[in-house]
Amino acid sequence: MNKKIESVLAQGIDDITAGRATLEDVLNQHPGLRNDLEPLLQIALGLRETSSQVKPPPGFRSKARAQLMEAVSARSPSQGLLQLGNIWNRERRQGMVFKLATAMAALLVVLGLGGGTVYAAQDAQFGDLLYPVKTATEQARLVLSTTASGKAASHLEIAQSRLDELTNATVNGKSDVAHTLATQYRSHVLEALSWAAQASDNRSEQATLRLQEKLEAHQSAMEALSQEMPDIAEGKGQGKPDDVGKPEGVGQPEGVGKPEGAGKTTTDGCVYVKTGNQNRYQVWCNGVHLIVNTDNITNWLTNGLSAQAQAAATSETVPQALLAILDETAVEHFNFYGPLSHLNQELAPEEEQEQEQAGGQGKGKGPKSK
Amino acid sequence: MKRDILVEQAKRGDAEAFGKLYEIHVDEVYRYLYHRVGRLEDVEDLTSQVFLKAWQGIRKYRSQGIPFTAWLFRIAHNTVVDYYRSKKREVSLTELDADAGALDGAQQLEQEMERSQVRKAILQLREDQQKVIVLRFITGMSCSEVATIMGKREGTIRVMQHRALSALRSILAEGES
């Protein structure tokens, strides 16, 4: 019975759409299915009718076509990526930015750097072979964003990438790179704010709201980073992005020693660095950042934190088991970053209450309220 | 036939031929994304991205077995998947309503409200049901073409179509009550 109605429905839709039959013709041919068939046919035909009215807004086709054509034919393959990269550092004027970005987009196409390479480049870090592909793809995305709110969103995404790279660089003790990335992060945030302000009234409000949400999420990550490099958050001690020497004013944060060697990554994606104090580690794990004292950091991570942090990321709440881990005396400090940063606000009132009960003598552990 | 020639020219690097393919397909790609993506302001950017990706990959496209349209909509589908994966987007019904409210004129507003209501209902379907509904009724493809794009048998698409329309009927009925 069901199989029949499925076939009759499909055939009926095709016949009516092609003008070979009317709705009534199809229903009369299958009187036993009329009650089930009629509403489904009406919805199907109504969908076609309604959707035929959907068209791109006036001006979009020609504007987007012009940008696409520029992107696909702006430069010949002989102009290498390196050459364009040098020009990119020298010329940062608005017009040049547009031309170069379209050229880079075209270059990606011409060089045949298709989905696989571009996809692989998404995780590239500053200094990696594929990093120029990643940044060129970002510039292409900016050029292809045709609306102010779209450009704001694209700049925000790029800012998020720089922040992720900044975290990685900080973990690995690459202070010079970290300051370049911090500068670029701030630059893209400012661009995003500027474009959000230029969006039409209705969209400007939405764009600004998204920007605000994102920046609040970034704040806790920046706070975590500033413990490692205090002048990153304030933007001190930075040279030009392409001319960064050893930044001034980068001392060792109080209580947090400089990591001995690069940070290490566990098989389940947690990153930890040993601080100057013995058995004391900074950990970044699936949205949870903490400082912990332990004899065996690997066991400590795999036996609890990693899985519970993942559970928190999935449920976007704080499981009791994770709270129990964070409440261990070995944990000196914790806060949430990235997708879990909203949890800082959820936990803040309890923290404040605890501090009040303790006469304002909080133990400096747990998220800060904003 | 004309489109096949344009595809072959585009594969050899003819940007103008690709521009003509863009003219032929931009409305249906836009329409597809309009019904798959919650935020209207993102639809324009994603439409451009689909065609840039198509240009990037057209040299590798082989016509045997997969029509150009099916290939293009696979790119559109993957673009939507990437969009939701990277942004963890959720459909904002408030935003959809706001889009409708931005128009002038009572009739235009009424039409846009109707489109917005349909769009909202489609976005509440399961992902595979959304895809069948949009490809079949929004872009006007046959069951056979949808089967090619989704990599399923035509009979399976008919079953999915029936279930998707039934689910849509329930959602729309709930909306009215």
Boltz contact constraints between the chains, C-beta under 6 A:
constraints:
  - contact:
      token1: [A, 6]
      token2: [B, 158]
      max_distance: 6.0
  - contact:
      token1: [A, 6]
      token2: [B, 159]
      max_distance: 6.0
  - contact:
      token1: [A, 6]
      token2: [B, 162]
      max_distance: 6.0
  - contact:
      token1: [A, 9]
      token2: [B, 162]
      max_distance: 6.0
  - contact:
      token1: [A, 10]
      token2: [B, 143]
      max_distance: 6.0
  - contact:
      token1: [A, 10]
      token2: [B, 158]
      max_distance: 6.0
  - contact:
      token1: [A, 39]
      token2: [B, 169]
      max_distance: 6.0
  - contact:
      token1: [A, 40]
      token2: [B, 165]
      max_distance: 6.0
  - contact:
      token1: [A, 43]
      token2: [B, 165]
      max_distance: 6.0
  - contact:
      token1: [A, 43]
      token2: [B, 168]
      max_distance: 6.0
  - contact:
      token1: [A, 43]
      token2: [B, 169]
      max_distance: 6.0
  - contact:
      token1: [A, 44]
      token2: [B, 137]
      max_distance: 6.0
  - contact:
      token1: [A, 44]
      token2: [B, 165]
      max_distance: 6.0
  - contact:
      token1: [A, 47]
      token2: [B, 137]
      max_distance: 6.0
  - contact:
      token1: [A, 48]
      token2: [B, 137]
      max_distance: 6.0
  - contact:
      token1: [A, 50]
      token2: [B, 115]
      max_distance: 6.0
  - contact:
      token1: [A, 50]
      token2: [B, 118]
      max_distance: 6.0
  - contact:
      token1: [A, 51]
      token2: [B, 31]
      max_distance: 6.0
  - contact:
      token1: [A, 51]
      token2: [B, 138]
      max_distance: 6.0
  - contact:
      token1: [A, 54]
      token2: [B, 31]
      max_distance: 6.0
  - contact:
      token1: [A, 54]
      token2: [B, 34]
      max_distance: 6.0
  - contact:
      token1: [A, 55]
      token2: [B, 27]
      max_distance: 6.0
  - contact:
      token1: [A, 56]
      token2: [B, 30]
      max_distance: 6.0
  - contact:
      token1: [A, 60]
      token2: [B, 44]
      max_distance: 6.0
  - contact:
      token1: [A, 61]
      token2: [B, 26]
      max_distance: 6.0
  - contact:
      token1: [A, 64]
      token2: [B, 48]
      max_distance: 6.0
  - contact:
      token1: [A, 65]
      token2: [B, 22]
      max_distance: 6.0
  - contact:
      token1: [A, 68]
      token2: [B, 51]
      max_distance: 6.0
  - contact:
      token1: [A, 69]
      token2: [B, 19]
      max_distance: 6.0
  - contact:
      token1: [A, 72]
      token2: [B, 15]
      max_distance: 6.0
  - contact:
      token1: [A, 72]
      token2: [B, 55]
      max_distance: 6.0
  - contact:
      token1: [A, 73]
      token2: [B, 15]
      max_distance: 6.0
  - contact:
      token1: [A, 109]
      token2: [B, 55]
      max_distance: 6.0
  - contact:
      token1: [A, 109]
      token2: [B, 56]
      max_distance: 6.0
  - contact:
      token1: [A, 114]
      token2: [B, 56]
      max_distance: 6.0
  - contact:
      token1: [A, 114]
      token2: [B, 57]
      max_distance: 6.0
  - contact:
      token1: [A, 144]
      token2: [B, 48]
      max_distance: 6.0
  - contact:
      token1: [A, 145]
      token2: [B, 45]
      max_distance: 6.0
  - contact:
      token1: [A, 146]
      token2: [B, 44]
      max_distance: 6.0
  - contact:
      token1: [A, 147]
      token2: [B, 41]
      max_distance: 6.0
  - contact:
      token1: [A, 149]
      token2: [B, 41]
      max_distance: 6.0
  - contact:
      token1: [A, 150]
      token2: [B, 41]
      max_distance: 6.0
  - contact:
      token1: [A, 150]
      token2: [B, 45]
      max_distance: 6.0
  - contact:
      token1: [A, 202]
      token2: [B, 102]
      max_distance: 6.0
  - contact:
      token1: [A, 203]
      token2: [B, 41]
      max_distance: 6.0
